[in-house]
Amino acid sequence: MRQLLGAEAEAFFRSYENGRAYGLRYNPLKFESGEIFEKRISQVTGWELAAVPWCAEGYYYQPSCQPGKHPWHEAGAYYIQEPSAMSAVELLGAEPGEKILDLCGAPGGKTTQIAGKMQGQGLLVSNEFYGNRAKILAQNVERMGIANTVVLNESAERLAQRFPQFFDRILVDAPCSGEGMFRKDPQAAQEWSLQHVEMCALRQREILSQAADLLKPGGVLVYSTCTFEPRENEGCMAWFLHEYPEFSLQRAECAEPYFSAGRAEWTDPGADGVKTQVQEQELKKTYRLWPHKLQGEGHFAARLKKAGDLREQENLLQTAVSRTGKRASKSGKNGQDARLKEAVSSFREFEEKVLQIKLGTERQKYVLFSEQLYLLPEEMPSLEGVKVLRAGLHLGTCKKNRFEPSHALALHLCPGQSQNFVELTENEPLKYLHGETVSCDSGQKGWTLVCMAGLPLGWGKAQNGMVKNHYPKGLRICY
């Protein structure tokens, strides 16, 4: 770092003598604005928060707050995330109604941030190659009450084969050597080696190659890492621009006041002489986040645009997806269709008795995996042969003669959208999260949404003034 930073190195090293910054993002699917969130969180917790300047939903908090231990965390009110890590999604510029891919999605920070910006409209596919991490990703999508996200457990190569030129925007938060996280995660420092850096740089190139094939002409690709290593940052971008000349780097207005320019002079041309093919001025359009220049850890990010007309490509894809849907419909006239029809009927009965709203629009479709019923964004092509952990909104389990609502459905709803709900007070939220019964009005009966300060925590069944606990056993906690 002394060799790279020169006179700036001492300020960089001094920053590591200070405590790290702690951050969280409020959930726009639960709160209409940051102003409302600030008011509510102050009333409920008494915490004092300070805004993260580059992320409208981001806040700094004091470690004494311990937001991970508050019941509102389990209600999906916010996501705990390192402040610098919020930068990549800001560069992505996600919009409602788009088709977006988070290619390396676990544990879910960036996926949930994208989902908040999409406001439930469009399709978000979040993928994770490693199975255990994909499960954590799916749990965080559920906790935040997200309905339009499909969670997959696939390789980037497999996705590129199934969904070529399908996505409007893609985020590649690439696996990296983690140098920027040494203060936050000492384990990352212990695992560092030159061999690890080289392995990461190779893997990043492979992932980016697949991402290039997955993106529509005219689409946006954001690449990010949490390392200082030039080979994984500017060097990787130099290679990518050389191999894929249809891409160009873009500056982003949201980043200009806060992030530093990339350092093209640090890239090593190597044996293939890649750097000689790329203008240094172009690589300066990338971004570095330095811990001695802002309140956050070390990150790198770059926004790339693929040449072409996004609208023209969208028309072609709509036709292709429509044809795919018709073929799937014809081939699916069998027992599976009958089971799906029965499952939807069972859910509709539950919806009529328990909910105050009707779920499902013309932009969504029902899908059944064994006994599990999901509401899937209509834009999603066939999932046959793909490893799926979550196909949109998990509605519940369809058993013989009854429907049991899912925990995901509870966290997706608002209290007023259920005919029965109970507001917990004092120590009742912790009792509920621990798996105990809680009290309710004696007149309440049947499925009841259990809430705290206006946010659902899960389901219960009310009878005789008590609510039998249906909080998932695998999520129950003890404080």
C-alpha positions, 0 to 999 in steps of 0.5 A: 500500500505504501508503494501504491499510495506514496505520500497518502499512505500514512493517512490510509494507515492512520484510518485503521487506528479508528473504529469502523463505521456501522451502517443499516438501510431502511426498507422502502417496501415497509416505509414510504420515505426516510423521514417516516423511517427516522421518525418511527425508528426514533419512537420505537428504539430511541436510536440516533442515526446519521445519513450515509451521504451516497445512499438515500436509504442508508444510515450510520448507527452506534454499535451500542444500538445492536440493531441485529437484536431488535425485533424490528430486524426480524420484521424486515424494517432494515438491513444491516450493511457496511456503508461503503457496500451500499455504493454499487447498487447506487451506481446500478440505477435500478428502476421499477419494472426492469429485469435485473440480475444480481449474479453473486447475490449472497448474503443479500445486502445488494439484492434487498437494496435493489428490490427496495428501488424496484418497489415490487415492480419487474423481475429481480433474479438473485443468484448464488453459486454456493448452496449454503450461502444461497439459503442465507440469501433466500432467508434475507429476501424473505425477511425483507418482505420481497415479492418479485425476486427469484433466488437461484443456486446456479453457475454464471455459465449455466445462467448465460446459457438459459437467459442470453441477453435477457437482463436490463441491468446486472450487478456483479459484486465479485468474490475477491481477496477482501483487502478492503474488509480487513478491519471489519473481518480479521478472518479475511486478513488471515486468508489473504495470499498472492495465490488467492489474489491471482485465483480471484482475478481469474474467477472475476474474468470468468464471471464477467464474461458470462455477465456480458452474455446475460446483458441486453444491448443497451443495458448497464453492468456494475462491477464491484469488489471489496479489495484494494488489489489493482489486478482485481479492480482496474486491471480486471476492467482493462481486460474486460474492455479489451475483450468486450469492446461493445462495453464502455465505462460511465461516470455516475452523478450520484458518486462524483461528490463522494468517491475517488477516481480509479488509478489506471497507472496501477494496472500491470499490462502483463504478458498480453499487453492489455493495458496498451489497448485501453486509454488510461483516461477511460479507467479513471471513470472507475471508482475507489472508496478509501477508508481515509477519505470517507466513513466506510471500508475499502471498495471498488466499483465500475459502471459499464454500458453495453452498446445497442438499443435497449427498447428494440431488444425488449420488443424481441425478448417479449415475443420470445418469452410469449412464445416460450410461455405458450409452449409451456402451457401446451406441454403442461396439460397434465396432472401438474395443472390439476394440482396447481388449480387445486392449490390456487383454489385453496389459497383463494379460500384462505385469501377470502377468509383471512386477507383484506386484499387480493394478491396476484395481478396479470403481471404474476403467475402461480407456480407449484413446487411440491406442496409449496405455492408461489406467486412468480413475476410474469416476466420470468421464463420457464424455471424447468431444470434450474436450481430454484430456492425461491420463486417470487413470493412464497404464499404457503403450503397446500395440504389436503383440505387446508392451506397454511400461509407462509412466513414470507407472506406474513412479512410481505403484508401490512397489518391492515391487509389482514382481517385479524392482527394483534399489536404486541407491547412491552416484552411480548415481541421477544416472547413471540420470537422465542416461540411462546403464545401471546394474548389477543382480544377474546373475539379474534379467531383463526389466522392472525398477523402478529405485529410490533409497532405496525410491522408484521413479525409472523403468523399465529392462530387466535382462540379464546384470547390467546394466539398460538405461535406459528413463528418458524421454529428454525428462526426462533431466537432467545435474547 
